[in-house]
Amino acid sequence: MTEITPGAGRMDDAGQAASVKSALAGFLNELKGFQGEVKSKLQQQDERLTMLQIKTFAGRPALSTAATEEAPHQKAFEAYVRTGNDDGFRSLTLEGKGMTTSVNADGGYLVDSQTADSIRNVLRSTSSIRQIATVVNVEATSYDVLIDRADIGSGWATETAALTETSSPQIERITIPLYELSAMPKASQRLLDDSAFDVEGWLAARVAEKFARAEATAFVSGDGVDKPKGFLTHTAVANASWVWGSLGYIATGAAGDFNSAKPADAIVDLVYALNAQYRANATFVMNSKTAGAVRKMKDADGRFLWADSLAAGEPARLMGYPVLIAEDMPDIAANAYAIAFGDFGAGYTIAERPDLRILRDPFSAKPHVLFYASKRVGGNVSDFAAIKLLKFAAS
């Protein structure tokens, strides 16, 4: 039989509690020591960073807060235009876009994207035919348009009668070659050295002005020799005798003017000479002088055929169809085709390469610097049934 001494259990519990308390006190002391070491190391690291910053920036002037950071391609382009230094281009990593700044093997440089965008915007607002024609970007020397110009034949059949062969559709291919359009403005080296001079804006404005005039003329009256072929240079025949490959015309009934008795009849005849499927998207094209004469016309009830737009940005309308003012259209004169009407989106196609090149020449015209800018563009009639002309002649 085991003997139990009174109070022995309480003494064992007290000893265990003292042991736990002692262990806990030791752990807290070690934790405090570790915290002290961490704080000490952080403080030392902070002091080292402070000393390093003092050594790095000691003696350096404060940076100007007015300085604006430019993109690398803008700095490189400005350096090339001002001094001919092309080192900045060689270190650029460029995105593969259609219009970027790059170094070509022959020494030409594409305009940076900002300048090229400015030029394209001016062309859209100035080269009038661009606004209504079909414009495509190509990466080749020409662009082919395929036209299905003949309908398939058909006929009625009976249950027992033999079927006869019907006609097949005909495909027409129209090739639009691309030609080089160029401009070569110049500026003095002293002007380029002026840091306040906007080189990119000047270059964009000069090139855009030259290209806009050249394109606008070629799309209307270009002869197709080293330039786009304008729609007015194609053979024009009386609409009653129209065949594919020529443009049909309606005569006003008077040489060099509208018919004095019924001047508005020629406009009505011109509209309805165009097939219905083209009239839905048709536009009148004429210059300002012709528009001044047309807008005075009235119908039999005394109402003007011309209606000015009441909304900003909307064109004026003639008989309900929009009017495009193209200053390269001829004036009213004997046998002149001063007014065109048609669906130019279907009838005329402009093909161009999306890139524009700039070559800097500081030697040929000293002390001036020449800038040779070039792009490739072509244009031609793509559907001869989509455009009709008004001829100012008796017949």
C-alpha positions as CSV (number, residue, x, y, z in Angstrom):
1,M,0.0,0.0,0.0
2,T,1.4,3.4,-1.1
3,E,1.7,6.1,1.4
4,I,0.6,9.6,0.3
5,T,2.3,12.5,2.1
6,P,0.0,15.5,2.5
7,G,1.2,18.7,0.6
8,A,3.6,16.9,-1.8
9,G,1.5,17.6,-4.9
10,R,1.4,21.3,-4.3
11,M,5.2,21.4,-4.0
12,D,5.7,19.7,-7.4
13,D,3.2,22.2,-9.1
14,A,5.1,25.2,-7.6
15,G,8.4,23.9,-9.0
16,Q,7.0,23.4,-12.5
17,A,5.6,27.0,-12.5
18,A,8.9,28.4,-11.4
19,S,10.6,26.6,-14.2
20,V,8.2,27.8,-16.9
21,K,8.5,31.4,-15.6
22,S,12.3,31.2,-15.7
23,A,12.2,29.8,-19.3
24,L,9.8,32.6,-20.4
25,A,11.9,35.3,-18.9
26,G,15.0,33.9,-20.8
27,F,13.0,33.9,-24.1
28,L,11.9,37.5,-23.6
29,N,15.5,38.6,-22.9
30,E,16.7,36.9,-26.1
31,L,13.9,38.6,-28.1
32,K,14.8,42.0,-26.7
33,G,18.4,41.4,-27.7
34,F,17.4,40.4,-31.2
35,Q,15.3,43.5,-31.6
36,G,18.1,45.7,-30.5
37,E,20.4,44.1,-33.1
38,V,17.9,44.7,-35.9
39,K,17.4,48.3,-35.0
40,S,21.1,48.8,-34.8
41,K,21.7,47.3,-38.3
42,L,18.8,49.4,-39.8
43,Q,20.2,52.5,-38.3
44,Q,23.6,51.8,-39.7
45,Q,22.2,51.1,-43.1
46,D,20.2,54.4,-43.0
47,E,23.3,56.3,-42.2
48,R,25.2,54.7,-45.1
49,L,22.5,55.6,-47.6
50,T,22.4,59.2,-46.3
51,M,26.2,59.5,-46.7
52,L,26.0,57.9,-50.2
53,Q,23.3,60.5,-51.3
54,I,25.4,63.3,-50.0
55,K,28.5,62.2,-51.9
56,T,26.4,61.6,-55.1
57,F,24.7,65.0,-55.3
58,A,27.4,67.1,-53.7
59,G,28.4,70.0,-55.9
60,R,25.8,69.3,-58.6
61,P,23.5,72.2,-59.7
62,A,19.7,71.9,-59.3
63,L,17.9,70.6,-62.3
64,S,15.7,73.0,-64.2
65,T,12.0,72.4,-63.5
66,A,11.1,74.1,-66.8
67,A,12.8,71.5,-68.9
68,T,10.4,69.1,-70.7
69,E,11.3,65.6,-71.5
70,E,11.2,64.7,-75.2
71,A,10.7,61.3,-76.8
72,P,13.9,59.7,-78.0
73,H,12.8,59.6,-81.7
74,Q,11.9,63.3,-81.5
75,K,15.4,64.2,-80.2
76,A,17.0,62.0,-82.9
77,F,14.9,63.5,-85.7
78,E,15.6,67.1,-84.6
79,A,19.3,66.4,-84.4
80,Y,19.3,64.9,-87.9
81,V,17.3,67.9,-89.4
82,R,19.4,70.5,-87.7
83,T,22.9,69.1,-88.0
84,G,22.7,65.9,-90.1
85,N,23.9,63.9,-87.1
86,D,22.2,60.4,-87.5
87,D,23.8,58.8,-84.4
88,G,20.6,59.1,-82.5
89,F,18.7,56.9,-84.9
90,R,21.1,54.0,-84.5
91,S,20.4,53.5,-80.9
92,L,16.6,53.5,-81.2
93,T,14.4,50.5,-80.8
94,L,11.4,51.2,-82.9
95,E,8.0,49.6,-83.2
96,G,7.1,48.0,-86.5
97,K,4.5,50.5,-87.6
98,G,3.7,51.7,-91.1
99,M,5.0,55.2,-90.5
100,T,8.0,55.4,-88.1
101,T,11.5,56.9,-88.0
102,S,14.0,54.5,-89.3
103,V,17.4,54.3,-91.0
104,N,17.3,53.0,-94.6
105,A,20.2,51.6,-96.5
106,D,20.1,54.3,-99.1
107,G,20.3,57.1,-96.5
108,G,16.7,58.1,-96.4
109,Y,14.7,58.5,-93.2
110,L,11.0,58.1,-92.6
111,V,9.3,61.0,-90.9
112,D,8.6,60.4,-87.3
113,S,5.0,59.4,-86.5
114,Q,3.8,62.7,-85.2
115,T,4.9,64.7,-88.3
116,A,3.5,62.0,-90.7
117,D,0.1,62.2,-89.0
118,S,0.0,65.9,-89.5
119,I,0.7,65.6,-93.2
120,R,-2.0,62.9,-93.7
121,N,-4.6,65.1,-92.0
122,V,-3.9,68.0,-94.2
123,L,-4.1,65.8,-97.3
124,R,-7.6,64.6,-96.3
125,S,-8.9,68.1,-95.9
126,T,-7.3,69.6,-99.0
127,S,-7.2,66.9,-101.7
128,S,-10.9,66.9,-102.3
129,I,-11.3,63.7,-104.3
130,R,-9.8,61.8,-101.4
131,Q,-12.8,62.6,-99.3
132,I,-15.2,60.6,-101.5
133,A,-13.0,58.1,-103.3
134,T,-11.8,54.7,-102.1
135,V,-8.3,54.9,-100.6
136,V,-6.3,51.7,-100.0
137,N,-2.8,51.2,-98.6
138,V,-0.7,48.7,-100.5
139,E,2.8,47.3,-100.1
140,A,3.4,46.7,-103.8
141,T,4.1,48.6,-107.0
142,S,0.5,48.5,-108.2
143,Y,-3.0,47.7,-107.1
144,D,-5.5,45.6,-109.1
145,V,-9.2,46.2,-109.0
146,L,-11.4,43.3,-110.2
147,I,-14.8,44.4,-111.5
148,D,-17.7,42.0,-112.4
149,R,-19.2,44.2,-115.1
150,A,-21.6,41.8,-116.9
151,D,-24.5,39.9,-115.5
152,I,-25.1,36.2,-115.8
153,G,-27.8,35.2,-118.3
154,S,-31.0,33.5,-117.4
155,G,-34.3,32.3,-119.0
156,W,-37.6,30.7,-118.3
157,A,-37.8,26.9,-118.7
158,T,-40.6,24.4,-119.0
159,E,-40.8,20.9,-117.7
160,T,-40.0,19.2,-121.0
161,A,-38.2,21.8,-123.1
162,A,-34.4,21.6,-123.5
163,L,-32.3,24.1,-121.6
164,T,-30.2,26.5,-123.6
165,E,-26.8,27.8,-122.6
166,T,-26.9,31.3,-121.0
167,S,-24.2,34.0,-121.0
168,S,-21.4,34.0,-118.4
169,P,-20.3,36.9,-116.2
170,Q,-17.3,38.9,-117.3
171,I,-14.5,40.0,-115.0
172,E,-12.6,43.2,-115.7
173,R,-9.2,43.9,-114.1
174,I,-8.0,47.5,-113.7
175,T,-4.4,48.0,-112.7
176,I,-3.5,51.1,-110.7
177,P,0.3,51.7,-110.7
178,L,1.9,53.7,-108.0
179,Y,3.9,56.8,-108.9
180,E,6.3,58.8,-106.8
181,L,5.2,62.2,-105.6
182,S,8.0,64.4,-104.3
183,A,8.6,67.8,-102.8
184,M,11.9,69.6,-102.1
185,P,11.6,72.6,-99.8
186,K,14.7,74.3,-98.3
187,A,15.7,76.3,-95.3
188,S,18.8,78.2,-94.3
189,Q,21.1,76.5,-91.8
190,R,20.9,79.6,-89.5
191,L,17.1,79.1,-89.4
192,L,17.5,75.5,-88.5
193,D,20.0,76.3,-85.7
194,D,17.4,78.6,-84.0
195,S,16.2,76.5,-81.1
196,A,12.9,78.3,-81.1
197,F,12.1,77.3,-84.6
198,D,9.5,74.4,-85.0
199,V,11.4,72.3,-87.6
200,E,8.8,69.5,-87.7
201,G,5.8,71.8,-88.0
202,W,7.5,73.8,-90.8
203,L,8.5,70.6,-92.7
204,A,5.0,69.1,-92.3
205,A,3.3,72.3,-93.6
206,R,5.6,72.7,-96.6
207,V,5.4,69.1,-97.7
208,A,1.6,68.9,-97.1
209,E,1.0,72.0,-99.2
210,K,3.0,70.7,-102.1
211,F,1.5,67.2,-102.0
212,A,-2.1,68.4,-101.6
213,R,-1.9,70.6,-104.7
214,A,-0.3,67.9,-106.8
215,E,-2.6,65.1,-105.7
216,A,-5.8,67.2,-106.2
217,T,-4.8,68.1,-109.7
218,A,-3.8,64.6,-110.7
219,F,-6.9,62.9,-109.4
220,V,-9.1,65.2,-111.6
221,S,-7.0,65.8,-114.7
222,G,-3.8,63.7,-114.5
223,D,-2.7,62.2,-117.8
224,G,-1.5,58.9,-116.2
225,V,2.1,59.6,-117.4
226,D,4.3,59.3,-114.2
227,K,1.2,60.5,-112.2
228,P,-2.3,59.2,-111.4
229,K,-4.9,59.2,-114.1
230,G,-7.7,61.7,-113.5
231,F,-11.3,60.8,-114.2
232,L,-11.7,63.7,-116.6
233,T,-8.9,62.4,-118.9
234,H,-10.8,59.3,-119.8
235,T,-12.8,59.3,-123.1
236,A,-16.3,60.9,-122.7
237,V,-19.2,59.9,-124.9
238,A,-22.9,60.8,-125.0
239,N,-24.6,58.8,-122.4
240,A,-26.9,57.2,-125.0
241,S,-23.8,55.6,-126.6
242,W,-22.0,54.8,-123.4
243,V,-19.7,51.7,-123.4
244,W,-17.4,50.3,-120.7
245,G,-14.0,52.1,-120.7
246,S,-15.5,55.6,-121.2
247,L,-17.6,58.0,-119.1
248,G,-21.0,59.1,-120.2
249,Y,-22.0,62.7,-120.4
250,I,-25.2,64.8,-120.6
251,A,-25.1,68.0,-122.7
252,T,-26.6,71.3,-121.3
253,G,-28.0,72.2,-124.7
254,A,-26.0,75.5,-125.0
255,A,-22.3,76.0,-125.8
256,G,-20.4,77.2,-122.7
257,D,-23.5,77.8,-120.6
258,F,-26.8,76.3,-119.3
259,N,-29.9,76.3,-121.5
260,S,-31.4,79.8,-121.1
261,A,-34.9,78.5,-121.2
262,K,-34.7,75.6,-118.8
263,P,-31.2,75.7,-117.1
264,A,-32.1,73.3,-114.4
265,D,-33.2,70.5,-116.8
266,A,-29.5,69.6,-117.4
267,I,-29.0,68.9,-113.7
268,V,-32.0,66.7,-113.5
269,D,-31.0,64.8,-116.6
270,L,-27.5,64.3,-115.1
271,V,-28.9,62.8,-111.9
272,Y,-31.1,60.3,-113.6
273,A,-28.4,59.3,-116.2
274,L,-26.8,57.5,-113.3
275,N,-28.1,54.1,-112.5
276,A,-30.2,53.8,-109.3
277,Q,-27.7,51.6,-107.5
278,Y,-25.1,54.3,-107.7
279,R,-27.4,57.3,-106.9
280,A,-27.7,56.2,-103.3
281,N,-24.1,57.2,-102.6
282,A,-23.6,59.8,-105.3
283,T,-22.0,63.2,-105.0
284,F,-21.8,66.3,-107.2
285,V,-18.2,67.6,-107.9
286,M,-17.6,71.1,-109.2
287,N,-15.4,74.2,-108.5
288,S,-16.5,77.4,-106.7
289,K,-17.3,79.4,-109.8
290,T,-19.6,76.6,-111.1
291,A,-21.2,76.3,-107.7
292,G,-21.9,80.0,-107.7
293,A,-23.9,79.6,-111.0
294,V,-25.7,76.5,-110.0
295,R,-26.9,77.7,-106.6
296,K,-29.0,80.4,-108.4
297,M,-31.1,77.8,-110.2
298,K,-34.8,77.4,-109.3
299,D,-37.4,74.8,-110.2
300,A,-40.8,75.6,-111.9
301,D,-42.3,76.5,-108.5
302,G,-39.5,79.0,-107.7
303,R,-37.7,76.9,-105.2
304,F,-33.9,76.8,-105.2
305,L,-32.3,73.5,-106.2
306,W,-29.3,74.3,-103.9
307,A,-29.7,73.9,-100.1
308,D,-27.0,75.0,-97.7
309,S,-26.4,72.7,-94.7
310,L,-27.7,73.7,-91.3
311,A,-25.2,71.4,-89.5
312,A,-21.5,72.1,-89.0
313,G,-19.3,70.0,-91.2
314,E,-22.1,68.8,-93.4
315,P,-21.8,69.7,-97.2
316,A,-24.3,71.7,-99.1
317,R,-26.8,69.7,-101.2
318,L,-28.1,69.9,-104.8
319,M,-31.3,68.1,-105.4
320,G,-30.8,66.3,-102.2
321,Y,-27.2,65.1,-103.0
322,P,-24.0,66.4,-101.4
323,V,-21.8,68.8,-103.2
324,L,-18.0,68.6,-103.1
325,I,-16.1,71.7,-104.1
326,A,-13.0,70.7,-106.0
327,E,-11.1,73.7,-107.3
328,D,-9.3,71.6,-109.9
329,M,-12.5,71.0,-111.8
330,P,-12.7,73.2,-114.9
331,D,-14.7,76.4,-115.2
332,I,-17.9,76.6,-117.2
333,A,-16.7,77.0,-120.9
334,A,-17.5,75.7,-124.3
335,N,-17.3,71.8,-124.3
336,A,-16.0,71.8,-120.7
337,Y,-17.0,69.0,-118.3
338,A,-17.4,71.4,-115.4
339,I,-19.7,69.1,-113.2
340,A,-19.4,65.5,-112.4
341,F,-21.9,63.3,-110.6
342,G,-21.5,59.8,-109.3
343,D,-20.6,57.3,-106.7
344,F,-16.9,58.1,-106.4
345,G,-16.4,55.5,-103.7
346,A,-17.1,52.9,-106.4
347,G,-16.0,54.9,-109.4
348,Y,-12.5,56.1,-108.4
349,T,-9.8,54.3,-106.4
350,I,-6.6,55.8,-104.8
351,A,-3.8,53.4,-103.9
352,E,-0.8,54.6,-101.9
353,R,2.0,53.3,-99.7
354,P,1.6,54.4,-96.1
355,D,5.2,55.6,-95.6
356,L,6.7,59.0,-96.3
357,R,10.5,59.5,-96.7
358,I,12.6,62.5,-95.9
359,L,16.2,62.9,-97.2
360,R,18.3,65.8,-95.9
361,D,20.8,67.4,-98.3
362,P,23.0,70.1,-96.7
363,F,25.5,70.3,-99.7
364,S,23.7,71.0,-102.9
365,A,22.3,74.4,-102.0
366,K,24.7,75.9,-99.5
367,P,24.1,77.7,-97.2
368,H,20.6,76.3,-97.4
369,V,19.5,72.7,-96.5
370,L,17.3,70.8,-98.9
371,F,14.7,68.4,-97.6
372,Y,13.7,65.8,-100.3
373,A,10.3,64.3,-99.3
374,S,8.6,61.6,-101.3
375,K,5.7,59.2,-101.2
376,R,4.1,56.8,-103.7
377,V,0.5,57.1,-104.8
378,G,-1.7,56.2,-107.8
379,G,-5.3,56.6,-108.8
380,N,-7.7,55.7,-111.6
381,V,-11.3,55.1,-112.5
382,S,-12.3,51.7,-111.2
383,D,-16.0,51.6,-112.3
384,F,-16.9,53.5,-115.5
385,A,-20.6,53.2,-114.9
386,A,-20.4,55.0,-111.5
387,I,-19.5,58.5,-112.8
388,K,-21.4,60.8,-115.2
389,L,-20.3,64.2,-116.6
390,L,-22.2,67.4,-117.5
391,K,-20.9,68.8,-120.8
392,F,-21.5,72.5,-121.5
393,A,-22.2,72.1,-125.2
394,A,-25.2,72.0,-127.5
395,S,-24.8,68.2,-127.9
